[in-house]
Amino acid sequence: MAHFAKIDASNVVVSVIVVDNKDTADASGVEKEHIGAAFCEKLFGGTWVQTSYNGNFRKNYAGIGYTWDATRNAFIPPKPEGDFSLNEDTCQWVNNSPSVDVQPGSSAGPV
């Protein structure tokens, strides 16, 4: 199974769906992202980008509210409130204030 994220005009993920591998494969059975994206676009419209449930590519599995960054080839979670910076290797938010206990990807404030 392949997973695809629909992104809006601001590159924010608005939906994530599962697509059968046969709908992403060429005539030789080789899976190709552009085929899967075209399949999604034909069914639902919009712009689609493949994401990896296991995080094997694109740094993070896309979630609603994540941002697609084509330059980094990554899905980036929403920035939590507070003093966080983006780890360029993982595209996860790093807490710059260790006394604040907030999980990356959370919008919760200090505990």
C-alpha distances in whole Angstrom, upper triangle without the diagonal:
4,7,10,14,16,20,23,26,27,23,23,19,20,16,13,10,6,6,5,5,9,9,9,11,15,17,17,14,13,10,13,12,15,14,11,14,16,14,14,17,18,17,18,20,21,19,16,14,11,11,10,10,12,14,14,15,16,18,17,14,15,17,19,22,21,22,21,23,23,26,24,21,20,19,22,23,26,29,31,34,37,37,34,33,30,29,28,26,24,24,25,28,31,34,37,39,39,41,38,35,32,29,27,25,28,30,33,36,38,38
4,7,10,13,16,20,23,23,20,19,16,17,14,10,8,6,5,6,6,10,9,8,11,14,17,17,14,13,9,10,9,12,11,8,10,13,12,11,15,16,15,16,18,18,16,12,11,7,8,8,8,11,12,12,12,13,16,14,12,12,15,17,20,18,19,17,20,19,22,21,17,16,16,19,20,23,26,28,32,35,35,31,30,27,26,25,24,21,21,23,26,29,32,35,37,37,39,37,34,31,27,25,23,26,28,31,34,36,37
4,7,10,13,17,20,20,17,16,13,14,10,7,6,5,6,9,9,13,11,10,13,17,20,21,17,16,12,12,10,13,13,9,10,13,12,10,13,16,15,14,16,15,14,10,9,6,5,6,7,10,11,12,12,12,14,12,9,9,11,13,16,15,16,14,17,17,20,19,16,14,13,16,17,20,23,25,29,31,32,28,28,24,24,23,22,20,19,20,23,26,29,32,34,34,36,34,31,28,24,22,20,22,25,28,31,33,34
4,7,10,13,16,17,13,13,10,11,8,6,5,6,7,11,11,14,12,10,14,17,20,21,18,17,13,12,9,11,11,8,7,11,10,8,10,13,13,12,13,12,10,6,5,4,6,8,10,13,13,14,12,12,14,13,10,8,10,12,14,13,14,12,15,15,18,18,14,13,12,15,16,18,22,24,28,30,31,28,27,24,24,23,22,20,19,20,23,26,29,32,34,34,37,34,32,28,25,22,20,22,24,27,30,33,34
4,6,10,13,13,10,9,6,7,6,4,7,9,11,14,15,18,15,14,18,20,24,25,22,20,17,15,12,13,14,11,9,12,12,9,11,14,13,12,12,10,8,5,5,6,7,10,11,14,14,15,13,11,14,12,9,6,8,8,11,10,10,9,13,13,17,16,13,12,10,12,13,15,19,21,24,27,28,25,24,21,22,21,21,19,17,18,20,24,27,30,32,32,34,31,29,26,23,20,17,20,21,24,27,30,32
4,7,10,11,9,8,6,6,5,6,8,11,12,16,18,19,16,15,19,21,25,26,24,22,19,17,13,13,15,12,9,12,12,9,9,12,12,9,9,7,6,4,7,9,10,14,15,18,17,19,17,14,17,15,13,9,10,9,11,11,11,10,13,14,17,18,15,14,12,14,15,16,20,22,25,28,29,26,26,23,24,23,24,21,19,20,22,26,28,31,33,34,36,33,31,27,25,22,19,21,22,25,28,31,33
4,7,8,5,5,4,6,7,9,12,15,16,20,21,23,20,18,22,24,27,29,27,25,21,19,15,15,17,15,11,14,15,12,11,15,15,12,11,7,6,6,8,11,12,15,17,20,18,20,17,14,17,15,14,10,10,9,9,9,8,7,11,12,15,16,14,13,11,12,13,14,17,20,23,26,27,24,23,21,22,21,22,20,18,19,21,24,27,29,31,33,34,31,30,26,24,21,18,20,20,24,27,30,32
4,5,5,5,7,7,9,12,15,18,19,23,24,26,22,21,25,27,30,32,30,28,24,22,18,17,19,18,14,16,17,14,13,16,16,13,11,7,7,9,11,14,15,19,20,23,22,23,21,18,20,18,17,13,13,11,10,11,9,10,12,13,17,18,16,15,13,14,15,15,18,21,23,26,27,25,24,22,24,23,25,23,20,21,22,26,28,30,32,34,35,32,31,27,26,23,19,21,21,24,27,30,32
4,5,7,10,10,13,16,18,22,22,26,27,28,25,24,27,28,32,33,32,30,26,23,20,19,21,20,16,17,19,16,14,18,18,15,13,9,9,11,13,17,18,22,23,26,24,25,22,19,21,20,20,16,16,14,13,13,11,11,12,13,16,18,17,17,15,16,17,16,19,22,24,27,27,25,24,22,25,23,25,24,21,22,23,27,29,31,33,35,36,33,33,29,28,25,21,23,23,26,28,32,34
4,5,9,10,14,16,19,22,24,27,28,30,27,25,28,30,34,35,33,31,27,25,21,20,23,21,18,20,22,19,17,21,21,18,16,12,11,13,14,17,17,21,22,25,23,24,21,18,19,18,18,15,15,13,11,11,8,9,10,12,14,15,15,15,13,13,14,13,15,19,20,23,24,22,21,19,21,20,23,21,18,19,20,23,25,27,29,31,33,30,29,26,25,21,19,20,19,23,25,28,31
4,6,9,12,13,16,19,20,24,25,27,24,22,25,27,31,32,30,27,24,21,17,17,20,18,15,17,19,16,15,19,20,17,15,11,9,10,10,13,14,17,19,21,19,21,18,14,16,15,15,11,12,11,9,8,6,5,7,9,12,13,12,11,10,10,12,12,15,18,20,23,23,21,20,17,19,18,20,19,15,17,18,22,24,26,29,30,32,29,28,25,23,20,17,19,19,23,25,28,31
4,6,9,11,15,18,20,24,25,27,24,23,26,28,32,33,31,29,25,23,19,19,21,19,16,19,20,17,16,20,20,16,15,12,11,11,11,14,13,17,18,20,18,20,18,14,16,14,13,10,9,8,6,6,4,6,9,12,14,15,14,12,9,9,10,10,13,16,18,21,22,19,19,17,19,19,20,18,15,16,17,20,22,25,27,28,30,27,26,22,20,17,14,16,16,20,22,25,28
4,6,8,11,14,16,20,21,24,21,20,24,26,30,31,28,26,22,21,17,18,19,17,14,17,18,14,14,18,17,14,14,11,10,9,9,11,11,14,15,18,16,18,16,13,15,12,11,7,7,5,5,5,6,7,11,13,16,16,14,12,9,10,10,10,14,17,19,22,24,21,21,18,20,20,21,18,15,16,17,21,23,26,28,29,31,27,26,22,20,17,14,16,16,20,23,26,28
4,7,10,14,16,20,22,24,21,21,24,27,30,32,29,28,24,22,19,19,20,17,15,17,17,14,14,17,16,12,12,10,10,10,12,13,13,16,16,20,19,21,19,17,18,15,13,10,8,5,6,8,10,11,14,16,20,19,18,16,12,13,13,13,16,18,21,24,26,24,24,22,23,23,24,22,19,19,20,24,26,29,30,31,33,29,28,24,22,19,16,17,17,21,24,27,29
4,7,10,13,17,19,21,18,18,22,25,28,29,26,25,21,20,17,18,18,15,13,16,15,11,12,15,13,11,12,11,11,9,11,12,11,14,14,18,17,20,18,16,18,15,12,9,8,6,9,10,12,12,16,17,21,20,18,16,13,15,14,15,19,20,23,27,28,26,26,23,25,24,25,22,20,20,22,25,27,30,32,33,34,31,29,25,22,20,17,18,19,22,26,29,30
4,7,10,14,15,18,16,15,19,22,25,26,23,22,18,18,15,16,16,13,12,15,14,11,13,15,14,12,13,12,12,9,9,9,9,11,10,14,14,16,16,14,16,13,10,7,7,7,11,11,12,12,16,17,21,20,17,15,12,14,14,16,19,21,24,28,29,26,26,23,24,24,23,20,19,19,21,25,27,30,32,32,34,31,29,25,22,20,17,19,20,23,27,29,30
4,7,10,12,15,13,13,17,20,23,24,21,20,17,16,14,15,15,11,11,14,12,9,12,14,12,11,13,13,13,10,11,10,10,11,11,15,15,17,17,16,18,15,12,10,10,11,14,14,16,15,19,19,23,22,19,17,15,18,17,19,23,25,28,31,32,29,29,26,27,26,26,23,22,22,25,28,30,34,35,35,37,34,32,28,25,23,20,22,24,26,30,33,33
4,7,9,12,10,11,14,18,21,21,18,18,14,15,13,15,14,10,11,14,12,10,13,15,13,13,15,16,15,12,12,10,10,11,10,13,15,16,16,16,18,16,12,12,13,14,18,17,19,18,21,21,24,23,20,18,17,20,20,22,26,27,31,34,35,31,31,28,28,27,26,24,23,24,26,30,32,35,37,37,39,36,33,30,26,25,22,24,26,29,32,35,35
4,6,8,7,8,11,14,17,18,15,15,11,12,11,13,11,7,10,12,9,8,12,13,11,12,15,16,15,12,12,10,11,12,12,15,17,17,17,17,20,18,15,14,16,17,20,20,21,19,22,21,25,24,21,20,19,22,22,25,28,30,34,37,37,34,33,30,30,29,28,26,25,26,29,32,35,38,40,40,42,39,37,33,30,28,25,28,30,32,36,38,39
4,5,6,7,9,13,15,16,12,13,10,12,12,14,12,9,12,13,10,11,15,15,13,15,18,19,18,15,15,13,14,14,14,16,18,18,18,20,22,21,17,18,19,21,24,23,24,22,25,24,28,27,23,22,22,25,26,28,32,34,37,40,40,37,36,33,33,32,30,28,28,29,32,35,38,41,43,43,45,42,39,36,32,31,28,31,33,35,39,41,42
4,5,5,6,10,12,13,9,9,7,9,10,13,10,8,12,13,11,12,16,16,16,17,19,20,19,15,15,12,13,13,14,16,17,16,17,18,21,20,18,18,20,22,25,24,25,22,25,23,26,25,22,22,21,25,26,29,32,34,38,41,41,37,36,33,32,31,29,27,27,28,32,35,38,41,43,43,45,42,40,37,33,31,29,32,34,37,40,42,43
4,5,5,8,10,11,7,9,8,10,12,13,10,9,13,13,11,13,16,15,15,18,19,21,20,17,17,15,17,17,18,20,21,20,20,22,24,24,21,21,23,25,28,27,27,25,27,26,29,28,24,25,24,28,29,32,35,38,41,44,44,41,39,36,35,34,32,30,30,32,35,38,41,44,47,46,49,46,44,40,37,35,32,35,37,40,43,46,46
4,6,9,11,12,10,11,8,9,10,11,7,6,9,9,7,9,12,12,11,14,16,17,16,14,14,13,15,16,17,20,21,20,20,20,24,23,20,20,22,23,26,25,25,22,25,23,27,27,23,23,23,26,28,30,34,36,39,42,42,39,38,34,34,33,31,29,29,31,34,37,40,43,45,45,48,45,42,39,36,33,31,34,35,38,42,44,45
4,7,10,11,9,8,5,6,7,8,5,4,8,9,7,10,12,13,13,15,16,17,15,12,12,10,13,14,16,18,18,17,16,17,21,20,18,18,21,22,25,23,23,20,22,20,24,23,20,20,20,24,26,28,32,34,38,40,40,37,35,32,31,30,28,27,26,28,32,35,38,41,43,43,46,43,41,38,34,32,29,32,34,37,40,43,44
4,7,7,5,5,4,6,8,9,7,7,11,11,10,13,15,15,16,19,19,20,19,16,15,13,16,16,18,20,21,19,18,20,23,23,21,21,24,26,28,26,26,23,25,23,26,25,22,23,23,27,29,32,35,37,41,43,43,40,38,34,34,32,30,29,29,31,34,37,41,43,46,46,49,46,44,41,37,35,32,36,38,41,44,46,47
4,5,5,5,6,7,10,10,7,10,13,12,12,15,17,16,18,20,21,21,20,18,17,16,19,19,22,23,24,21,21,22,25,26,24,24,27,29,31,29,28,25,26,24,27,27,23,25,26,29,32,34,37,40,44,46,46,42,40,37,36,33,32,31,31,34,37,40,43,46,49,49,51,49,47,44,40,37,35,39,41,44,47,49,50
4,6,7,10,11,14,14,11,13,16,15,14,18,19,18,20,23,23,25,23,21,21,20,22,23,25,26,27,25,24,26,29,29,28,28,31,32,34,33,32,29,30,28,30,31,27,28,29,33,35,38,41,44,47,50,50,46,44,40,39,37,36,35,35,37,41,44,47,50,52,52,55,53,50,47,44,41,39,42,44,47,50,53,54
4,6,9,11,14,15,13,15,18,17,17,20,22,21,23,25,26,27,25,23,22,20,22,22,24,25,26,23,23,25,28,29,27,28,31,33,35,33,33,30,31,28,30,30,27,28,29,33,35,38,41,44,48,50,49,46,44,40,39,36,34,34,34,37,40,43,46,49,52,52,54,52,50,47,43,41,39,42,44,47,51,53,54
4,6,9,13,14,11,12,16,16,15,18,20,20,21,23,24,25,23,21,20,17,19,19,21,22,23,21,21,23,26,26,24,25,28,30,32,31,30,27,29,27,29,29,25,26,27,31,33,36,39,41,45,47,47,43,41,38,36,34,32,31,32,34,38,40,44,46,49,49,51,49,47,44,40,38,36,39,41,44,47,50,50
4,6,10,12,10,11,14,15,15,17,20,20,21,23,24,24,22,19,17,15,17,17,19,20,20,18,17,20,23,23,22,23,26,28,31,28,28,25,26,23,26,25,22,23,24,28,30,33,36,39,42,44,44,40,38,35,33,31,29,28,29,31,35,37,41,43,46,46,49,47,44,41,38,35,34,37,39,42,45,47,48
4,7,9,8,8,11,13,12,14,17,17,18,20,21,21,18,15,14,11,13,14,16,17,17,15,15,17,20,20,18,19,22,24,27,25,24,21,23,20,23,22,19,20,21,24,27,30,33,35,39,41,41,37,35,31,30,28,26,25,26,28,31,34,38,40,43,43,46,43,41,38,35,32,30,33,36,39,42,44,45
4,6,5,7,9,10,11,13,15,16,17,19,19,18,16,13,11,10,13,13,16,18,17,15,14,15,19,19,18,18,21,23,25,23,22,19,20,17,20,20,16,18,19,23,25,28,31,34,37,39,39,35,33,30,29,26,25,24,24,27,30,33,37,39,42,42,45,42,41,37,34,31,29,32,34,38,41,43,44
4,5,5,6,9,10,11,12,14,16,16,16,15,12,9,8,6,10,11,15,16,16,14,12,12,16,17,15,15,18,20,22,19,18,15,16,14,17,17,13,15,16,19,22,25,27,30,34,36,36,32,30,27,26,24,23,22,21,24,27,30,34,36,39,39,42,39,38,34,31,28,26,29,31,34,37,40,41
4,5,5,6,8,10,10,12,14,15,14,13,11,9,9,9,12,15,18,20,19,18,15,15,19,19,18,17,20,21,23,21,19,16,17,15,18,18,15,17,17,21,24,26,29,32,35,38,37,34,32,28,28,26,25,24,24,26,29,33,36,38,41,42,44,42,40,37,34,30,28,31,33,36,39,42,43
4,5,5,6,9,10,11,13,14,14,14,13,11,11,10,14,16,18,21,20,19,17,18,21,21,20,19,21,22,24,23,22,19,20,18,21,22,18,20,20,24,26,28,31,34,38,40,40,37,35,31,31,29,28,27,26,29,32,35,38,41,44,44,47,44,42,39,35,32,30,33,35,38,41,44,45
4,5,5,6,9,10,11,12,13,13,11,8,9,8,11,13,15,18,18,17,16,16,19,19,17,16,18,19,21,20,20,17,19,18,21,21,17,18,18,21,23,26,29,32,35,38,38,35,33,30,29,28,27,25,24,26,29,33,36,39,41,42,44,41,39,36,32,30,27,30,32,35,38,41,42
4,5,5,6,9,10,10,10,9,8,5,6,7,11,14,16,19,18,18,16,15,19,18,16,15,17,17,19,18,17,14,17,15,19,19,16,16,16,20,21,23,27,30,33,35,36,33,31,28,28,26,26,24,23,25,28,31,34,37,40,40,43,40,38,34,31,28,26,29,30,33,36,39,41
4,5,5,6,9,10,9,10,9,8,10,11,15,17,20,22,22,22,20,19,22,22,20,18,20,20,22,21,20,18,20,18,21,22,19,20,20,23,25,27,30,33,36,39,39,36,34,31,32,30,29,28,27,29,31,35,38,41,43,44,46,43,42,38,35,32,29,32,33,36,39,42,44
4,6,5,6,9,9,11,11,9,11,12,15,17,19,22,22,22,20,20,23,22,20,18,20,20,23,22,22,19,22,20,24,25,21,21,21,24,26,28,31,34,37,40,40,37,36,33,33,31,31,29,28,30,32,36,39,42,44,45,47,44,42,38,35,32,30,32,33,37,40,43,44
4,5,5,6,7,8,8,7,9,10,13,16,17,21,21,21,19,19,22,20,18,16,17,17,19,19,19,17,20,19,23,23,20,20,18,22,23,24,28,30,33,36,37,34,33,30,31,29,29,27,26,27,30,33,36,39,41,42,44,41,39,35,32,29,26,29,30,33,36,39,41
4,5,5,4,6,6,7,10,12,15,18,20,23,23,23,21,20,23,22,20,17,18,18,20,19,19,17,19,18,22,23,20,20,19,22,23,25,28,31,34,37,38,35,34,31,32,30,30,29,27,28,31,34,37,40,42,43,45,42,40,36,34,31,28,30,31,34,37,40,42
4,6,6,9,10,10,14,15,18,21,23,26,26,26,24,23,27,25,23,21,22,21,23,23,23,21,23,22,26,27,24,24,23,26,27,28,32,35,37,40,41,39,37,34,35,34,34,32,30,32,34,38,41,43,46,46,48,45,43,40,37,34,31,33,34,37,40,44,45
4,6,9,11,11,14,15,18,21,21,25,25,26,24,24,27,25,22,20,20,19,22,22,22,21,24,23,27,28,25,24,23,26,26,28,31,34,36,40,41,38,37,34,35,34,34,32,30,32,34,38,40,43,45,45,47,44,42,38,35,33,30,32,32,36,39,42,43
4,7,9,10,13,15,17,20,21,24,24,25,24,22,25,23,20,18,18,16,19,19,20,19,22,22,25,26,23,23,21,23,24,25,28,30,33,36,38,35,35,32,33,32,32,30,28,29,31,35,37,40,42,43,44,41,39,35,33,31,27,29,29,33,36,39,40
4,7,9,12,15,18,21,22,26,25,26,24,22,25,24,21,18,19,17,19,19,19,17,20,20,23,25,22,22,20,23,24,24,28,30,33,36,37,35,34,31,33,31,32,30,28,29,31,35,37,40,42,43,45,41,40,36,34,31,28,29,30,33,36,39,41
4,7,10,13,16,19,21,24,23,24,22,20,23,21,19,16,17,15,16,16,15,14,17,16,20,21,19,19,17,20,21,21,25,27,30,33,34,31,30,28,29,28,29,27,25,26,28,32,34,36,39,40,42,38,37,33,31,28,25,27,27,31,33,37,39
4,7,10,13,17,19,22,20,21,19,16,19,18,17,14,15,14,15,15,13,11,13,13,16,18,15,15,14,17,19,20,23,26,29,31,32,29,28,25,26,25,25,24,22,24,25,29,32,34,37,38,40,37,36,32,29,26,23,26,26,30,32,36,38
4,7,9,13,15,18,17,18,15,13,17,16,14,11,13,13,14,13,13,10,13,12,16,17,14,14,13,16,17,19,22,25,28,31,31,28,27,24,25,23,24,22,20,22,24,28,31,33,36,36,39,36,34,30,28,25,22,24,25,29,32,35,36
4,6,10,13,15,14,14,12,10,13,13,11,9,12,13,14,12,11,8,11,10,13,14,10,10,10,13,15,18,21,24,27,29,30,26,25,21,22,20,20,18,17,19,22,25,28,31,33,34,36,34,32,29,26,22,20,23,24,28,31,33,35
4,7,10,12,11,11,9,8,12,11,9,9,12,14,16,13,13,10,13,12,15,14,11,10,10,14,16,19,22,24,28,30,30,27,25,22,22,20,19,18,17,19,22,25,28,31,33,34,36,34,32,28,25,22,20,23,25,28,31,34,35
4,7,9,8,9,7,6,9,8,6,6,9,12,14,12,12,10,12,12,15,14,10,9,8,12,13,16,19,22,25,28,28,24,23,20,19,18,17,15,14,16,19,22,25,28,30,31,33,30,28,25,22,19,17,20,22,25,28,31,32
4,5,5,6,6,7,8,7,5,8,11,14,16,14,15,13,15,15,17,15,12,10,10,13,14,18,20,23,26,28,28,25,23,20,19,18,17,14,14,15,19,22,25,28,30,30,32,30,28,25,21,19,17,20,23,26,29,31,31
4,6,8,9,10,10,8,5,8,10,14,16,14,16,15,17,18,20,18,15,13,12,14,14,18,21,22,26,28,28,25,24,21,20,20,18,15,16,16,19,22,24,28,30,29,31,29,26,23,20,18,16,19,22,24,27,29,30
4,5,8,10,10,8,7,11,13,17,19,16,18,17,18,19,21,18,16,13,13,15,15,19,21,23,26,28,28,25,24,21,19,19,17,14,15,15,19,21,24,27,29,28,30,28,26,23,19,17,17,20,23,25,28,29,30
4,5,7,6,5,5,9,12,16,17,14,15,14,15,16,17,14,12,10,10,12,13,17,19,21,24,26,25,22,20,17,16,15,13,10,11,12,16,18,21,24,27,26,29,27,24,22,18,16,15,18,21,24,26,28,29
4,7,7,8,9,12,15,19,20,17,18,16,16,16,17,15,12,11,12,15,16,20,22,24,28,29,28,24,23,19,17,16,14,12,13,15,19,21,24,27,29,29,32,30,28,25,21,19,19,22,25,27,30,31,32
4,5,7,8,11,14,18,19,15,15,13,13,13,14,11,8,8,10,12,15,19,20,23,27,28,27,23,21,18,16,14,12,11,12,14,18,20,24,26,29,29,32,30,28,25,22,19,18,22,24,27,30,31,33
4,6,7,9,12,15,15,12,11,9,9,9,11,8,5,4,6,9,12,15,17,20,24,25,24,21,19,15,14,12,11,9,9,12,15,18,22,24,27,27,30,28,26,23,20,17,16,20,22,25,27,29,31
4,7,9,12,15,16,12,12,11,11,12,12,9,8,5,7,8,10,14,15,18,21,23,22,18,16,12,11,10,8,6,6,9,12,15,18,21,24,24,27,25,23,20,17,14,14,17,20,23,25,26,28
4,6,9,12,13,9,10,10,11,13,15,11,10,7,6,7,8,12,14,16,20,21,21,17,16,13,12,12,11,8,8,8,12,15,18,21,23,23,26,23,21,18,15,12,11,15,17,20,22,24,25
4,6,10,12,9,11,11,13,14,17,14,12,9,7,9,9,13,15,17,21,23,23,20,19,16,16,16,15,12,11,11,14,18,20,23,26,25,28,25,23,20,16,14,12,15,18,20,23,25,26
4,7,8,6,8,8,11,13,16,14,12,9,6,8,8,11,14,16,20,22,23,20,19,16,17,17,16,13,12,12,15,18,21,24,26,26,28,25,23,20,17,14,11,14,16,19,22,25,26
4,6,5,9,10,13,16,18,17,15,12,8,9,7,9,13,15,18,21,22,19,19,17,18,19,19,15,14,13,15,18,20,24,25,25,27,24,22,18,15,13,10,12,14,17,20,23,24
4,6,9,11,14,17,20,18,17,14,10,11,9,9,13,15,18,21,22,20,20,19,20,21,21,18,16,15,16,20,22,25,26,27,28,25,23,19,17,15,11,13,13,16,20,23,24
4,7,10,13,16,18,17,17,13,10,9,7,6,10,12,15,18,20,17,18,16,18,19,20,18,14,14,14,18,19,22,24,25,26,23,21,18,16,13,10,11,11,15,18,21,23
4,7,10,13,15,14,13,10,6,5,4,6,9,12,15,18,19,16,16,13,15,15,17,14,11,11,12,16,18,21,23,24,25,22,21,17,15,12,9,11,12,16,18,21,23
4,6,10,12,11,11,8,5,5,6,7,10,13,16,19,19,16,15,13,15,14,16,14,11,12,13,17,19,21,24,25,27,24,23,20,18,14,12,14,15,18,20,23,26
4,6,9,9,8,6,5,6,9,11,13,17,20,22,22,19,17,14,15,14,15,14,11,13,15,18,21,23,26,27,30,27,26,23,20,17,14,17,18,22,24,27,29
4,6,6,6,5,6,7,11,12,14,17,20,22,21,18,16,13,14,12,13,13,10,13,14,18,21,22,25,27,30,27,27,23,21,17,16,19,20,23,25,27,30
4,5,5,7,9,11,14,16,18,21,24,25,25,21,19,16,16,13,15,15,12,16,18,21,24,26,29,30,33,31,30,27,25,21,19,23,23,27,29,31,34
4,5,8,11,12,15,17,18,22,24,25,24,20,17,14,15,11,13,14,12,15,17,20,23,24,28,29,32,30,30,27,25,21,20,24,24,28,29,31,34
4,5,8,9,13,15,16,19,22,23,22,18,15,12,11,8,9,10,8,12,14,17,20,22,25,26,29,28,27,24,22,18,18,21,22,26,27,29,31
4,7,10,13,16,17,21,24,25,24,21,18,14,14,11,11,11,10,13,16,19,22,24,28,28,31,29,28,25,23,19,18,22,23,27,28,30,33
4,6,10,13,14,18,21,22,21,18,16,12,12,10,10,9,7,10,13,16,20,22,25,25,28,26,25,22,19,15,14,18,20,23,25,27,29
4,7,10,12,15,18,20,20,17,15,12,13,12,12,10,7,9,12,15,18,21,24,24,27,24,23,20,17,13,11,15,17,20,22,25,27
4,7,8,12,15,17,16,13,12,9,10,10,11,9,6,7,9,12,15,17,20,21,24,21,20,16,14,10,9,12,14,17,19,21,23
4,6,9,12,15,15,12,12,10,12,13,14,11,8,7,8,11,14,17,19,19,21,18,17,14,11,8,5,9,10,13,16,18,20
4,6,9,12,13,11,12,11,13,15,16,14,11,9,9,12,13,16,18,19,21,17,16,13,11,9,6,8,8,11,13,16,18
4,7,9,10,7,8,8,12,14,16,14,11,9,7,10,10,12,14,16,18,14,14,11,10,8,6,8,7,10,11,14,17
4,6,8,7,10,11,13,16,18,16,13,10,8,9,9,11,12,14,15,11,11,8,8,7,6,5,4,7,8,10,13
4,7,8,11,13,16,19,21,19,16,14,11,12,10,11,11,14,14,10,11,9,11,10,10,8,6,7,6,8,12
4,6,10,12,15,18,21,19,17,14,11,10,8,9,8,11,11,8,10,9,11,11,12,11,9,9,7,8,12
4,7,10,13,16,19,18,16,13,10,8,6,5,6,10,11,9,11,10,12,12,13,13,12,12,10,10,14
4,7,9,12,15,14,12,10,6,5,5,5,8,10,12,10,12,10,11,9,11,11,11,12,12,12,15
4,6,9,12,12,10,8,6,5,7,7,10,12,15,14,15,13,13,10,12,14,14,16,15,16,19
4,6,9,8,6,6,5,6,9,10,14,15,18,16,17,14,13,10,11,14,15,17,17,18,21
4,6,6,5,6,6,6,10,11,15,15,19,18,17,16,14,11,13,16,17,19,20,20,23
4,6,5,8,9,10,14,15,18,19,23,21,21,19,17,14,15,18,20,22,23,24,26
4,6,8,11,11,15,16,20,20,23,22,22,20,18,14,16,19,21,24,25,25,27
4,5,9,10,14,16,19,19,22,21,20,17,15,11,13,16,19,21,22,23,25
4,7,9,13,15,18,19,22,20,19,16,14,10,11,14,16,19,20,22,24
4,6,10,12,15,15,18,16,15,13,10,7,8,11,13,16,17,18,20
4,7,9,12,13,15,13,13,10,9,5,7,10,11,13,14,15,17
4,6,9,9,13,11,11,10,9,7,10,12,13,14,14,14,16
4,5,6,9,8,8,8,8,8,11,11,12,12,12,11,13
4,6,9,9,11,11,12,11,14,15,15,15,13,12,15
4,5,6,9,10,12,13,16,15,15,14,12,10,12
4,5,7,9,11,12,16,15,16,15,13,10,12
4,6,9,12,14,17,16,16,14,12,9,9
4,6,10,12,14,12,13,10,8,5,7
4,7,10,12,10,12,9,8,6,6
4,7,9,7,8,7,7,7,7
4,6,6,8,8,10,10,11
4,5,8,10,11,12,14
4,7,9,12,14,15
4,5,8,11,12
4,6,10,12
4,7,8
4,6
4
